Amino acid sequence: MAEAITIARPYAVAVYRLAKEKNALADWSHMLNLLATIAADEQMRAFIDNPKVVAADLERVFLSVSGDKLNETGNNLVKLLVEYGRLSILPEIAAAFEDLKAQEEGVLEAEITAATQPSDAEVAAVVKRLETKFGKKVEASVKVDPEIIGGIKIVVGDTVIDASVRGQLQEMAYTLKG
């Protein structure tokens, strides 16, 4: 799905700049989440992907489903995405917008992967160290993956901190092959 986010990012940046200029980040957050939910719906996705559906019908149906929850600019975004065949990337646009908004607010998303479920105290300690390292508030989600064998792996934006046993074994194997 790397391609979808690559396509979605410029739309998200444009919407973010517009929302920030109009002081409407929260409004756009709600509108994009609504649009992403509609676009991710199984029946709507089938409708969007149907090559027999003409753009005018797709636009009309999509806008009627969103009802009066969109402002004029939100409607224009939908029209633009329909015109360029990009309606299916709305979930990625919404996610990228939320990332930009979180960066603006000084909040970073972290994904902590551990071999076993860590205690709340352990998670709090990791979050505190991440906040110190990045100088921003960190909101963490925890995922359990027994395949990392032990230790933890942390992903914060583009930064990966791999302190897992599996990661260390892979690094050792790479060095030995070297």
Helices and strands as residue ranges (DSSP letters): H 2-21, H 25-40, H 42-49, H 55-66, G 67-69, H 72-83, G 87-89, H 90-104, E 107-114, H 120-134, E 137-144, G 146-148, E 151-156, E 159-164, H 165-177
